[in-house]
Amino acid sequence: MFQKGDFREKIRQAFFQKSRVAVKKAAHNFSGKTVSYYFDAEFSLLEHIVSKEKTILVTDENIFAAAKEKFDGWNTIVIKAGEEFKQQATVDLIIQQLIEKEADRNTMIVGVGGGVVTDITGYAASIYMRGVRFGFVPTTILAMVDASIGGKNGVDVGVYKNLVGFIRQPDFLLFDYSLLKTLPQEHWINGFAEVIKHACIKDAGMFALLEKYVPEDFKKDSTLLATLIERNVNIKTTVVLNDEFERGDRKLLNFGHTLGHAIENVYQLLHGHAISIGMMAAAAFSEKLIGFRQEDTQRLKVLLEKYHLPTAKAFEKDKVWNLLKMDKKRASSEMNFILLKNIGEAVVQPIPLVQLEQLILQN
């Protein structure tokens, strides 16, 4: 006699065989939990991965409006779109709707959206009934290559980014690249900041590859785009597998984020735009502190501008500093800052707060 899991696996394999899309499946073990990745998948695969009757989708109003037909027949919670709603109040609304929908410990919650949706969904699922299962269908480049991977879930507290949350892994990630077709241009560009970040810290070859192309090339060539996304997924997954709870190498993923997060919240910039500015500042600090080559800082600047990302912004340095010094990466009187030794090679550098303040004020 088949167990339920065996039966569902047979249905899933039958779907793979009949699907016109060559679904690529990978699985990774994070702290004893297996997370399944479905690349080149269709959204319709979702009902063969989870039980439709025991699943609740969480999405935002923009995704719901752009792909309404995909949500037909699914029990769905729709939240307001935007970083400003990545707050505990939104989580409370989700939990209230989960109660109204009589969600129990056997309910699967699936976040369908960008980084805000995946972060909020993972957090809500982690605290509802002390933790229920969840998965993600990322719908932006940023979510596909970064936000949905690695188990970080949480919310902002006022202007403080991701101050509250959990590291808890999803059951699966489903990558449907067709969802990117309705992505607004500014969000298309936004995601490439995280791609360039990965190249800076771990993959000089990908940095050179990005120098050969422009964003429009990836938009036109679905195979090129799929290859780029999978390369980035593999980079982040490998880093997290080696350091799931950010005690060492995972800190490198914060390149550009320390100053970037502060600027993002003070000025309500898109995440990728703020991180782009933060990466340029980190490259300048790398020159002063560990001998990063000036010509490589210029290479980074040219690449970011080629991908239509900002490389500088006038900002109120005192206001940004007051926010930055409350960053989670602070350890007593030091801040763990990510610097570049070379393109493709980053290091964690503790910088005394007094010195870091001077670097920012002089930048």
N, C-alpha and C positions, 0 to 999 in steps of 0.2 A: 504493500500500500504506500502511495506517495504521501509524504508530508506536504503541508501547504507550501513551504518554501521550494520543494522540489517541483511541484506543479507550476508555480509561478516562474521558475527558471526555465521550464520547458516552453511555456508560452513566450517568454522573452526571447529564447533562442529561435523559436519559430518566426517571431517578428523580424529578427535580424536577417533570417534567410529570405524572407519575402520582401523586405524593405529595399527600395531602390538606392538608398543611401548606404554606403559601406561603413556601418557603425564600427568604430574602433573602441574597444573596451580595455581599460587598465584598472588595476586595483592596488592600493597602497595601505599598509598597516601603520596606523598612528596609535601609539600607546595601547596596543592590543585591539584596536578597532579598525576594521577594514572599510576604506572609503572607495567606492567604485566611481570611475570616470567614464563617461560615455561621450566620445568625440564624434564629430560629424554626424550628430544625431538629429532626429526630427522631434519636435515637441510632442507629437503623437506617441512617441515611445514611452512617455511618462506613465500612461495608464497600464503599460506592461511591466513597469518597474514597481509601481505602488498600487494599492487597492484604491480605486476611485471612491468607493463608499466610505473609506476610513482615512481619507486625505483631505486636508484643507490647504488651499493655496493662499499665499499672501503676496500681493502685488501693489503697485502704486497706481494712481489715477491715470498717469500718462501711458504706462505700459498697457493698462486695461483698455484704454481708448484706442491705442494703436493696434492692438492684437486681440480685439474682443472675441473674435470667433474661436480663438484657441482656448478660451475659458468656458466655452459652452459645456454645460453638464458638470462642471466642477464647482464644488463648494468653495467660494472665494471671499477673502477679506481684502478690501481695497482701502489703502491708506493714502494720505496726502503725499505728494511728491516733493522732494527737496531736502537738503541737509538740515535746514532749520527744523524739520520734523523728526530728526533723529534724536529724539529725547524720550525720557521715561514716560511722558504723557501718552505718546503714541503706543508704546509697549502696553500701557494700561488699557488703552482702547482695544488693542488686539486681544489681550487676555479676556476682557469683558465679552468680546464677540466669540472667543473660544468657549467660554462658559455658556453663552446663549445657544451656541451650536452643539452643545453637549459633548465637546471634545473630551476624550478620556486618555488614559495612559497608552492605549493602543493606536491613538490617532497619529498620523504622520503629517507634519507641517512642511510645506514646500515654498520657499521664497523664490518668486519669479520677478527678477528685476536687477537693478544695478547695485552698487556697493551699499547704499543706504538700506535698501530692502533686504539684502542678504545679511547685513550686520544686525538689523532689527529682528528679523525672523529667527536667526540663530539664537539671539539673546532671549527672545520671548519663549522659544521652545525649550531653552535651557532652564528656565525658571518655572514654567507652567507645570503644575503637579510635580515639582522637583525634577523635571526633565522628561521630555518626550522626544521621539525621533524626528529628524528633519533632514531635508535635502535642498539643493539649490538648482535653479535654472537661471544662470546669469545672462543678462540681456545687453550688457555693454562690454566694450573691450576692457575697461578698467576692472569690472567685476570678473570677467573671464580669466584675466591674467594675474589678478591680485586679490581683490576683496573676498571672493568666494572660497579661496584656497587657504588652508592652514588652520582653520578652527577659531580664529579670532572673531568674536561676536560682541556687540555692545552698543552703547549709546553715548552721546555727548552729554555733558552737564554744563548748561549755559554755553560759554565760549571754550570750555575745556574739552578737547577732542578725545573721544573714546575712553573717558575716564572711568567708566563703569562697564563691566562685562565679564565674559568667561572665555577660556580657551576650551572649546568643545567641538569635536569633529562632526560634520554632517555624514549621513549615510551614503550620499551620492552627489555627483555633479553631472548635469546634463548640458552639453554644449551644442546648441542649435544656432549655427552661424547665420541662418536666414533672419534671425531676430535682429541682427545688426542693420538690416536694410532700412529700417524705419528710424535708426538712431540719428538724432540731429547732428549736424556737422560739428558743433562745438563739443559735443560729448564724444564724437568719433575721435577728434583731436585729443581730448582730455585723457583718454586711455593710453595714448602713446607715451605719456610722461612715465608711466610705470614700466612700459616696455624698455624705454631708454634707461631707466634706473637699473633694471635687471642687467642690461648690457654693460653699464658702467661698473657694476660691482662683481659680475660673475662671467661675462661672456664678451670678450673683445672681438670675437668673430662676428657676433650678432651686431655689435656696434658698427663694424665695417659694412655689414650687410645693409643696415639701415641707412648708411651714408650713400649707398647705391640707388636707393629708391626715394620716392615721395609718398605721402599718405594716400594720394589718389591711386597709386599703383596697387596698394593692398585692397582698396575699395573695388577696383575693377577685376582683380584676379583672386577668385575665391580660394584657389589652391594655395597661392602664396600667403593669403591671410590665415588660412587654417594651419599652415606649417608654422607661421610666426606665433600664433596663439599657443599651439602645442609646445613649441620650444620654450615659451615663457612659463607655461604651466609646469613643465618639467623642471625648470630652474627653481621656481618657488617651492615646488613639492620636495625637491631634493634638499633644499635648505631646511625646510620645516621637519622633514624626516630625521635629519641629523640633530635638530635642536628645537623640538616642538614647543617647549615652554620658555624660549627666549633667554637662555642663560649664556649663550655664546654666539655662534654663527648667525642665528636668525636676526640678531640685532642689525646686521648689515642691510637688511631689507628696509631699514629706516633712513637710508641715504636720501638726503633732501627733505626729510619729513620733520625734523626738529624745528627748524626755522619756518619751513613750509606750512606746517600745521598752524603755527601762531599767526602767520600772515593770512592764511585761509580764513580763519575765524574772525580776525579783526576786520577784514575787508570783504568777507563773503565771496571769495573767489571760488571758481571751480577747483576741485581737489588737484587735478593734474596741473593746472596753471600755477597753483601755489607751490606744488612740489618742484616744478620746473625752475621757479625762482630760487627755491631752497637748494636745489642741486648746484646751481651756479654759485651760490654763496658758499656751499660746502667745498666746491672745487677751489674757490679763492682761498678758503681757510687751509685747504690741503697744500696749496703752494707755499703758504707762509709757515706751516707747521711741520710738514713731512716731505717737502721737496717735490710735490706733484708738478709736472712740467707745464709751463705757461702755454706752450703750443697745444697741449692736450686740453687745457681749459678752453682754449679757442675752438678746438674741434668740437667740444661739447656744446659750446654756444652756437656754432654754425648748425649743428645737428638739430638742436632744440628749435631754432628759428626756422629751419627747413620744414619741421613738422608743425609750424605755426603756433609754437608755444612761447610764452613770454620768458625773458631771461633776466629782467630787472623790473623793479617797481619802487617808486619813492614811497616810503612808509614812515610812520611816526615810531622812531626807534625805541623810545622809552615805553610806549604802549605795547609794542610787540615784545620787548624784553620782559616786561612784567608778566605777560602771558606765557612766554617761552620758559621762564624759570620754574613754572609749575608743571612742566612736561613730565610725563611718567618716567622718562629716561634719566631724570636727575637722581643722583645718589649722594645725599648729604650736600657737600660743598662742591661737587663735581657734576658734570653732565657727560654721559656717554654719547659722543658725537661720531658720526660715520664720515671718514675721510677716504680719499683715493690715493693709493700709491701709484697706480697706473690705470689706464683704461682696462676694465675687466678685473681689477684687483682692489678691493676695499679693506679697510681695517677699522676696528672699534678703538677710538681714542678718547680716554677720559680727559676732559678739559676743565680746569678749575673755573668756577662760575665767574670769578673776577676777570680772568683772561678772556672767557667767552663773551662777556659783556663788552669788553674793549674791542674785540674782533667785530662784533655786530655794530657797535657805534661807529667804527672806522670804515665799515664796508660800504 
